[in-house]
Amino acid sequence: MHALTVGDMMTTQVRTLRKDETLIAADWDMVVGGFRHIPVVDQEHHLIGLVSDLDVVKGGDTNRSVASAMTRDVHTVGPKTSALEALEYLLMAKQTALPVVDDDRTLLGIVTATDFLELARRALVGLDIHTPHVRG
């Protein structure tokens, strides 16, 4: 059995935004999609930022652009990063999401605190944690 990696548990069907979209669009996507973070990508799907529900609230005027409120210096991980390393970073940095990128910063997916909670739930009820859960 191999050590669990970020690639084993990340969500790959990730809603993204462009930097010129509005905060109201980000808020709408988060409410409808039931998530708290949306990666911001350029035309080539390279990660340029991350917008959270807190960024939207702090951003004030929801007609402002995502670029005006997003976090630009985003810590990322690769798909081969161990799940334990990613979890330790989230705990140490008090973060709740890590975009997953390749060497060119092309967005591949995202791993969140909720993914780790699901992993813990699976372990606590006796399910195999190496069997992928159903998430895009």
CYANA upper distance limits for C-alpha pairs under 8 A (distance plus 0.5 A):
  3 ALA  CA     82 SER  CA      7.43
  3 ALA  CA     83 ALA  CA      8.47
  4 LEU  CA      8 ASP  CA      6.85
  4 LEU  CA      9 MET  CA      8.50
  4 LEU  CA     82 SER  CA      6.55
  4 LEU  CA     83 ALA  CA      6.09
  4 LEU  CA     84 LEU  CA      8.33
  4 LEU  CA    130 HIS  CA      7.38
  5 THR  CA      9 MET  CA      7.49
  5 THR  CA     79 PRO  CA      7.22
  5 THR  CA     80 LYS  CA      6.12
  5 THR  CA     81 THR  CA      6.08
  5 THR  CA     82 SER  CA      4.70
  5 THR  CA     83 ALA  CA      5.11
  5 THR  CA     84 LEU  CA      8.38
  6 VAL  CA     10 MET  CA      6.20
  6 VAL  CA     77 VAL  CA      8.44
  6 VAL  CA     78 GLY  CA      7.83
  6 VAL  CA     79 PRO  CA      5.61
  6 VAL  CA     80 LYS  CA      6.74
  6 VAL  CA     81 THR  CA      6.15
  6 VAL  CA     82 SER  CA      6.40
  6 VAL  CA     83 ALA  CA      5.51
  6 VAL  CA     86 ALA  CA      7.74
  6 VAL  CA    100 VAL  CA      8.35
  6 VAL  CA    111 VAL  CA      7.48
  7 GLY  CA     78 GLY  CA      8.25
  7 GLY  CA     79 PRO  CA      4.66
  7 GLY  CA     80 LYS  CA      6.58
  7 GLY  CA     81 THR  CA      8.15
  8 ASP  CA     79 PRO  CA      8.33
  8 ASP  CA    130 HIS  CA      8.10
  8 ASP  CA    132 PRO  CA      7.29
  9 MET  CA    111 VAL  CA      7.57
  9 MET  CA    115 ASP  CA      7.56
  9 MET  CA    132 PRO  CA      7.15
  9 MET  CA    133 HIS  CA      8.19
 10 MET  CA    100 VAL  CA      8.22
 10 MET  CA    109 GLY  CA      6.42
 10 MET  CA    110 ILE  CA      5.88
 10 MET  CA    111 VAL  CA      5.20
 10 MET  CA    112 THR  CA      8.45
 10 MET  CA    115 ASP  CA      7.98
 11 THR  CA    109 GLY  CA      5.84
 11 THR  CA    110 ILE  CA      5.88
 11 THR  CA    111 VAL  CA      6.77
 11 THR  CA    135 ARG  CA      6.52
 11 THR  CA    136 GLY  CA      5.94
 12 THR  CA    108 LEU  CA      6.73
 12 THR  CA    109 GLY  CA      4.79
 12 THR  CA    110 ILE  CA      7.25
 12 THR  CA    135 ARG  CA      8.45
 12 THR  CA    136 GLY  CA      5.93
 13 GLN  CA    109 GLY  CA      7.44
 13 GLN  CA    136 GLY  CA      5.21
 14 VAL  CA     38 ILE  CA      8.23
 14 VAL  CA     39 PRO  CA      8.47
 14 VAL  CA    109 GLY  CA      6.67
 14 VAL  CA    110 ILE  CA      7.64
 14 VAL  CA    136 GLY  CA      8.24
 15 ARG  CA     38 ILE  CA      6.83
 15 ARG  CA     39 PRO  CA      7.90
 16 THR  CA     38 ILE  CA      6.11
 16 THR  CA     39 PRO  CA      5.66
 16 THR  CA     40 VAL  CA      6.15
 16 THR  CA     41 VAL  CA      7.14
 17 LEU  CA     21 GLU  CA      7.20
 17 LEU  CA     26 ALA  CA      7.87
 17 LEU  CA     38 ILE  CA      7.30
 17 LEU  CA     39 PRO  CA      6.91
 17 LEU  CA     40 VAL  CA      5.24
 17 LEU  CA     41 VAL  CA      6.77
 17 LEU  CA     66 VAL  CA      8.44
 18 ARG  CA     40 VAL  CA      5.95
 18 ARG  CA     41 VAL  CA      6.11
 18 ARG  CA     42 ASP  CA      6.78
 18 ARG  CA     66 VAL  CA      8.00
 19 LYS  CA     40 VAL  CA      6.72
 19 LYS  CA     41 VAL  CA      7.76
 19 LYS  CA     42 ASP  CA      8.07
 19 LYS  CA     65 SER  CA      7.07
 19 LYS  CA     66 VAL  CA      5.66
 19 LYS  CA     67 ALA  CA      5.17
 20 ASP  CA     65 SER  CA      5.73
 20 ASP  CA     66 VAL  CA      6.62
 20 ASP  CA     67 ALA  CA      6.94
 21 GLU  CA     25 ALA  CA      7.17
 21 GLU  CA     26 ALA  CA      8.19
 21 GLU  CA     65 SER  CA      5.94
 21 GLU  CA     66 VAL  CA      6.18
 22 THR  CA     26 ALA  CA      7.09
 22 THR  CA     62 THR  CA      7.01
 22 THR  CA     63 ASN  CA      5.91
 22 THR  CA     64 ARG  CA      5.98
 22 THR  CA     65 SER  CA      4.83
 22 THR  CA     66 VAL  CA      5.86
 23 LEU  CA     27 ASP  CA      6.55
 23 LEU  CA     56 VAL  CA      6.43
 23 LEU  CA     59 GLY  CA      8.17
 23 LEU  CA     61 ASP  CA      8.37
 23 LEU  CA     62 THR  CA      5.23
 23 LEU  CA     63 ASN  CA      6.59
 23 LEU  CA     64 ARG  CA      6.48
 23 LEU  CA     65 SER  CA      6.35
 23 LEU  CA     66 VAL  CA      5.78
 24 ILE  CA     28 TRP  CA      6.51
 24 ILE  CA     56 VAL  CA      8.40
 24 ILE  CA     62 THR  CA      5.35
 24 ILE  CA     63 ASN  CA      6.79
 25 ALA  CA     29 ASP  CA      6.65
 26 ALA  CA     30 MET  CA      6.71
 26 ALA  CA     38 ILE  CA      7.95
 26 ALA  CA     51 VAL  CA      8.28
 26 ALA  CA     56 VAL  CA      8.02
 26 ALA  CA     66 VAL  CA      7.92
 27 ASP  CA     31 VAL  CA      6.68
 27 ASP  CA     53 ASP  CA      7.31
 27 ASP  CA     56 VAL  CA      7.10
 28 TRP  CA     32 VAL  CA      6.55
 29 ASP  CA     33 GLY  CA      6.14
 30 MET  CA     34 GLY  CA      6.04
 30 MET  CA     35 PHE  CA      5.55
 30 MET  CA     36 ARG  CA      6.34
 30 MET  CA     37 HIS  CA      7.75
 30 MET  CA     38 ILE  CA      8.18
 30 MET  CA     53 ASP  CA      7.80
 31 VAL  CA     35 PHE  CA      7.46
 36 ARG  CA     52 SER  CA      6.00
 36 ARG  CA     53 ASP  CA      5.76
 37 HIS  CA     50 LEU  CA      7.30
 37 HIS  CA     51 VAL  CA      6.20
 37 HIS  CA     52 SER  CA      4.82
 37 HIS  CA     53 ASP  CA      7.02
 37 HIS  CA     97 ALA  CA      7.68
 38 ILE  CA     50 LEU  CA      6.33
 38 ILE  CA     51 VAL  CA      5.87
 38 ILE  CA     52 SER  CA      6.89
 39 PRO  CA     47 LEU  CA      7.27
 39 PRO  CA     48 ILE  CA      8.34
 39 PRO  CA     49 GLY  CA      6.53
 39 PRO  CA     50 LEU  CA      4.91
 39 PRO  CA     51 VAL  CA      6.81
 39 PRO  CA     99 PRO  CA      7.69
 40 VAL  CA     47 LEU  CA      6.45
 40 VAL  CA     48 ILE  CA      6.19
 40 VAL  CA     49 GLY  CA      5.38
 40 VAL  CA     50 LEU  CA      5.91
 40 VAL  CA     51 VAL  CA      7.51
 40 VAL  CA     70 MET  CA      8.47
 41 VAL  CA     45 HIS  CA      5.56
 41 VAL  CA     46 HIS  CA      5.70
 41 VAL  CA     47 LEU  CA      5.03
 41 VAL  CA     48 ILE  CA      5.83
 41 VAL  CA     49 GLY  CA      7.43
 41 VAL  CA    107 LEU  CA      8.23
 42 ASP  CA     46 HIS  CA      5.99
 42 ASP  CA     47 LEU  CA      7.24
 42 ASP  CA     48 ILE  CA      7.16
 44 GLU  CA    106 THR  CA      8.07
 45 HIS  CA    106 THR  CA      6.07
 45 HIS  CA    107 LEU  CA      6.66
 46 HIS  CA    104 ASP  CA      7.80
 46 HIS  CA    105 ARG  CA      5.69
 46 HIS  CA    106 THR  CA      4.64
 46 HIS  CA    107 LEU  CA      6.31
 47 LEU  CA    101 VAL  CA      8.18
 47 LEU  CA    105 ARG  CA      6.25
 47 LEU  CA    106 THR  CA      6.57
 47 LEU  CA    107 LEU  CA      6.26
 48 ILE  CA     72 ARG  CA      6.74
 49 GLY  CA     70 MET  CA      6.43
 49 GLY  CA     71 THR  CA      5.89
 49 GLY  CA     72 ARG  CA      4.90
 49 GLY  CA     73 ASP  CA      7.41
 49 GLY  CA     74 VAL  CA      6.72
 50 LEU  CA     70 MET  CA      5.94
 50 LEU  CA     71 THR  CA      5.76
 50 LEU  CA     72 ARG  CA      7.20
 50 LEU  CA     74 VAL  CA      7.27
 51 VAL  CA     55 ASP  CA      6.47
 51 VAL  CA     56 VAL  CA      7.88
 51 VAL  CA     66 VAL  CA      7.63
 51 VAL  CA     69 ALA  CA      7.52
 51 VAL  CA     70 MET  CA      5.01
 51 VAL  CA     71 THR  CA      6.71
 52 SER  CA     56 VAL  CA      7.01
 52 SER  CA     70 MET  CA      7.96
 53 ASP  CA     57 VAL  CA      6.94
 54 LEU  CA     58 LYS  CA      6.56
 55 ASP  CA     59 GLY  CA      6.23
 55 ASP  CA     69 ALA  CA      6.19
 55 ASP  CA     70 MET  CA      6.92
 56 VAL  CA     60 GLY  CA      7.55
 56 VAL  CA     62 THR  CA      7.75
 56 VAL  CA     69 ALA  CA      7.41
 58 LYS  CA     69 ALA  CA      8.22
 59 GLY  CA     64 ARG  CA      8.21
 59 GLY  CA     68 SER  CA      8.01
 59 GLY  CA     69 ALA  CA      6.00
 64 ARG  CA     68 SER  CA      7.22
 65 SER  CA     69 ALA  CA      7.86
 66 VAL  CA     70 MET  CA      6.36
 75 HIS  CA     98 LEU  CA      7.19
 75 HIS  CA     99 PRO  CA      8.05
 76 THR  CA     98 LEU  CA      6.05
 76 THR  CA     99 PRO  CA      5.70
 76 THR  CA    100 VAL  CA      6.30
 76 THR  CA    101 VAL  CA      7.18
 77 VAL  CA     81 THR  CA      6.82
 77 VAL  CA     86 ALA  CA      7.84
 77 VAL  CA     98 LEU  CA      7.23
 77 VAL  CA     99 PRO  CA      7.07
 77 VAL  CA    100 VAL  CA      5.53
 77 VAL  CA    101 VAL  CA      6.79
 78 GLY  CA    100 VAL  CA      5.77
 78 GLY  CA    101 VAL  CA      5.83
 78 GLY  CA    102 ASP  CA      6.37
 78 GLY  CA    103 ASP  CA      8.32
 79 PRO  CA    100 VAL  CA      6.70
 79 PRO  CA    101 VAL  CA      7.69
 79 PRO  CA    102 ASP  CA      8.04
 79 PRO  CA    108 LEU  CA      8.48
 81 THR  CA     85 GLU  CA      7.28
 81 THR  CA     86 ALA  CA      7.43
 82 SER  CA     86 ALA  CA      6.95
 83 ALA  CA     87 LEU  CA      6.59
 84 LEU  CA     88 GLU  CA      6.56
 85 GLU  CA     89 TYR  CA      6.76
 86 ALA  CA     90 LEU  CA      6.79
 86 ALA  CA     98 LEU  CA      8.31
 87 LEU  CA     91 LEU  CA      6.71
 87 LEU  CA    113 ALA  CA      8.47
 87 LEU  CA    116 PHE  CA      8.02
 88 GLU  CA     92 MET  CA      6.51
 89 TYR  CA     93 ALA  CA      6.35
 89 TYR  CA     95 GLN  CA      8.39
 90 LEU  CA     94 LYS  CA      6.06
 90 LEU  CA     95 GLN  CA      5.30
 90 LEU  CA     96 THR  CA      6.59
 90 LEU  CA     97 ALA  CA      7.78
 90 LEU  CA     98 LEU  CA      8.30
 90 LEU  CA    113 ALA  CA      8.15
 91 LEU  CA     95 GLN  CA      7.20
 96 THR  CA    112 THR  CA      6.02
 96 THR  CA    113 ALA  CA      5.52
 97 ALA  CA    110 ILE  CA      7.46
 97 ALA  CA    111 VAL  CA      6.33
 97 ALA  CA    112 THR  CA      4.70
 97 ALA  CA    113 ALA  CA      6.81
 98 LEU  CA    110 ILE  CA      6.21
 98 LEU  CA    111 VAL  CA      5.84
 98 LEU  CA    112 THR  CA      6.72
 99 PRO  CA    107 LEU  CA      7.55
 99 PRO  CA    108 LEU  CA      8.29
 99 PRO  CA    109 GLY  CA      6.56
 99 PRO  CA    110 ILE  CA      4.80
 99 PRO  CA    111 VAL  CA      6.89
100 VAL  CA    107 LEU  CA      6.57
100 VAL  CA    108 LEU  CA      5.96
100 VAL  CA    109 GLY  CA      5.46
100 VAL  CA    110 ILE  CA      5.68
100 VAL  CA    111 VAL  CA      7.59
101 VAL  CA    105 ARG  CA      5.45
101 VAL  CA    106 THR  CA      5.73
101 VAL  CA    107 LEU  CA      5.07
101 VAL  CA    108 LEU  CA      5.67
101 VAL  CA    109 GLY  CA      7.52
102 ASP  CA    106 THR  CA      6.00
102 ASP  CA    107 LEU  CA      7.39
102 ASP  CA    108 LEU  CA      7.39
111 VAL  CA    115 ASP  CA      6.76
112 THR  CA    116 PHE  CA      7.28
113 ALA  CA    117 LEU  CA      6.76
114 THR  CA    118 GLU  CA      6.65
115 ASP  CA    119 LEU  CA      6.74
116 PHE  CA    120 ALA  CA      6.67
117 LEU  CA    121 ARG  CA      6.62
118 GLU  CA    122 ARG  CA      6.66
119 LEU  CA    123 ALA  CA      6.78
119 LEU  CA    129 ILE  CA      6.80
120 ALA  CA    124 LEU  CA      6.57
121 ARG  CA    125 VAL  CA      6.76
122 ARG  CA    126 GLY  CA      6.73
122 ARG  CA    127 LEU  CA      5.50
122 ARG  CA    128 ASP  CA      7.48
122 ARG  CA    129 ILE  CA      6.68
123 ALA  CA    127 LEU  CA      6.11
123 ALA  CA    128 ASP  CA      7.32
123 ALA  CA    129 ILE  CA      6.59
